[in-house]
Each structure stands twice: as structure tokens, then as C-alpha cells.
Amino acid sequence: GLEHPYTAFALIRLSQISLHHEKYDEALTYQENALTVLESTVGDSHPYTAEACLYRGSLHQQQGEIDDALRLYERAFRIIETVLGEAHPRTI
């Protein structure tokens, strides 16, 4: 269904295709929807949510929206650090 992590993964893939075609607004909409689905299904502090933040941050970075990108990258880092710990390879 629409409220499942796999739906969010599909939305992220659709955003990547939109990015390839330089449809940035469409890509952002897909990514926003993916993040919303993940927040409601796996929670705010799950590695999947962190990964969605990284994808969305990358889009903002590509568009020169550095403050938005940084905010999302920092959120992703906090999630990963909290869930996996400071010594985990993905945190270091």
C-alpha cells in the first residue's frame, strides 16, 4: 500500500529519474512524499529516514540550496549516530 517503506523506496527511485531529466520540482515532490511515508511507517529515527534525508539533501545541494542541504545532512547524521552509535562505520 501507499503507507509502506517500499512505497517510499519507489518514490525515491522516481525522484532519481526526474533528476536525470532535470525535473527538479517533480523530484523534490517525490522525495518529500518518500520522507513523509518513512516518517509515518518506520519513524523519525530510523536509518531509512536518514537515507531519505540524504537523498533530499543531495537534491538541495545540486540546486545550490546549501542551507537546506546542510540541515538535512545534519539530520541524517544525528539519526545514524543515535541509532548505530559513534563508532559505526557509517557514522565515522
Sequence and secondary structure as in RCSB ss.txt:
>XXXX:A:sequence
GLEHPYTAFALIRLSQISLHHEKYDEALTYQENALTVLESTVGDSHPYTAEACLYRGSLHQQQGEIDDALRLYER
AFRIIETVLGEAHPRTI
>XXXX:A:secstr
  SSHHHHHHHHHHHHHHHHTT HHHHHHHHHHHHHHHHHHT TTSHHHHHHHHHHHHHHHHTT HHHHHHHHHH
HHHHHHHHH TTSTTT 
